[in-house]
Amino acid sequence: GSAPGPARPGTKRLPRAIVVGVKKGGTRAVLEFIRVHPEVRALGTEPHFFDRNYHRGLEWYRSLMPRTLDSQITVEKTPSYFVTKEAPRRIFNMSRDTKLIVVVRNPVTRAISDYTQTLSKKPDIPTFEGLTFRNRSLGLVDTSWNAIRIGMYAVHLESWLQYFPLSQIHFVSGEKLITDPAGEMGKVQDFLGIKRVITDKHFYFNKTKGFPCLKKSESSGLPRCLGKSKGRTHVQIDPEVIEQLRDFYRPYNIKFYETVGQDFRWE
């Protein structure tokens, strides 16, 4: 047998910051962009600890984490935490100082993106319209469908605010993450209390994908774009359905803007 290589320096620690949501908002981009920072070490896969694997215990969770030096922050992302009832309390019980990052995006676009992803795996599911409405002519939206429910951000946020102050939750605009990645990541770095190392010079815009990409990735020093599943062409939806959904989400959006003190301009 070969001799073991040198031990990796550092210690496996519980995360000090977690990207808790939302699905199809841009969470993978935030994780890939932030891990370029020398003071951040991130878990590449989603551990789903606070929703699906909580019974395995904190030591199991810690064992998944990358090793960090004292000066580094451990980060993980699992977007389904945002809509998991038990997640805020469980994270609070781990550490009340945990910093939370939520990447939000226009809930109508987010729902269509979510549906597009599901459709690519299960081509025989009902139409978007069929799943969206309990009664289309009455405009009754089916809030039990996950793709719709996730976008009711104001509702989910209430559970988090029972445990964490707003000052410990940072909201990233999924739209601005595409148009101004350096600006959005600057705010994320400020929130994490680390120097603004990730700037304009880290990004270039990939016209084919319609997304910003990293000029150099954390691991290889080569340009890095998000995987094939990112930037999929969305399913074409009847404009009237989109209008009805905009009307449905409007009160939730307004309440969300008022709660977080930020207007995401989704109207």
JOWOZI-V943289 format. One line per field, one symbol per residue. psi: psi as a letter, one per 30 degrees, with the letter a starting at -180 (. if undefined). A space follows every 50 residues. Layout:
psi->???
//
This chain:
psi->klkklkkkllkklkkfkkjfllkgfgeeeeeeefffkfgkkkkeljfhef efgeffleeeeeffllklleflkkklkjffeegjefeeeeeefekfgkkk kkjlljfeeeeeeeeeeeefeifgllleeefekejeffgjkjffkeeeee fieeeeeeeeffeklefgkkkkjeeffefieeeefeeeeeefhlkiejae ffllkjeefglklkekleefglkjlllefkgkklkkkkfeeeeeeeeefe eeeeeeeeefhkjfhf.
//
